[in-house]
Amino acid sequence: MYEGIIHKYRKYLPVTEKTPVISLNEGNTPLIRAGYLSSLMGRGFEVYLKFEGSNPTGSFKDRGMTMAISKAREEGSAAVMCASTGNTSASAAAYAACAGIKCIVLIPSGAIALGKLSQALIHGAVVLAVDGNFDAALELVREITARYPITLVNSLNPYRIEGQKSAAFEICDSLGASPDFQVMPVGNAGNITAYWKGYKEYRQAGIIKTLPRMLGFQAAGSAPIVLGRPVKNPKTIATAIRIGNPASWKQAEAAREESGGLIDMVSDREILDAYKLLAAKEGVFAEPASAASVAGLLKLKKSRYFSRQAGSNVGGIPSKTGKKPARIVCILTGHGLKDPDRAIKSVREPKIVKPDLKVILKEIGY
Ligand code: AN7
């Protein structure tokens, strides 16, 4: 029986026999071969989607939260706290409920998706909507958790990063090697930090021989790392990554530099186009922030980034060298059902018709 990432990757994680494992069997998410995107990329490339929406609370945050809450429980903590654009709070609330620990979350008022809010509330967290953005909420949480006996469970908590690196292990285990490129959204920058750590540890352990280029994408209205300065009033429809001053900024830059990758931005239009393409062409419903990875992939294809890599020793870029296709993994960080409002706003609403056979047959073209 599969029992979650701590059980599976125990030897790579800072846990002992004494650590009480709080798990909802997170991880083991599908790596889906993306047929449409692969054909769009052309010969010599294979595109895969790591669908983190299949985690128990519907996002990648569960990988870090099983670690953070297990360690909080081990340390005898009575309460945990986070600031969140939604997914962290949903995950923290669920794992804290499972552990019997109090959970307090600060969310930017009016700026988180409905599904995520419903999760934090139904799991019994104390939810305060702050009249300010995520960055302001995180600042408050840092101050409060420094002064009071409450454990911070944002990704500043190193156990969060430790748990999240398990996704890199899974990708390598599935592919039997490192991918050549990994494309992912960047918000507070914990996840890019975690993946890079995971890949480096797997290489250190001799399980993979190469490392992927890390290609991170921020939303254009919330792109502090791309601009090289904090963004005071971050804007984007991808509310999960509406973050103006990422906590793991330096680590994200290190992942970019060390891997020979890049951190760029995509517009809301590009994000929405990728969001709809994923749903309509691949059958995968991911939330808008997650679609930033596919938007990034398409942007890089348009700029001929991948063909310009042909001379480098990364991966395949094969037709010329006769090697295997280059493998590109796009991380889909959260489930589309988190934000049903956005889905409905992005398409035509259903037409209302009379319950009449003739009318319906006419509508459907028979
Ligand atoms: C779906 O929940 O920051 O770069 O407070 O929910 O590790 O921050 C969420 C972030 C990407 C960005 N995709 O990851 C929060 C929060 C989804 C997310 C990100 C988030 P990081």
Boltz pocket constraint, residues with backbone or C-beta under 6 A from the ligand:
constraints:
  - pocket:
      binder: B
      contacts: [[A, 59], [A, 83], [A, 84], [A, 85], [A, 86], [A, 87], [A, 88], [A, 89], [A, 155], [A, 185], [A, 186], [A, 187], [A, 188], [A, 189], [A, 190], [A, 191], [A, 192], [A, 240], [A, 241], [A, 287], [A, 289], [A, 290], [A, 333], [A, 334]]
      max_distance: 6.0
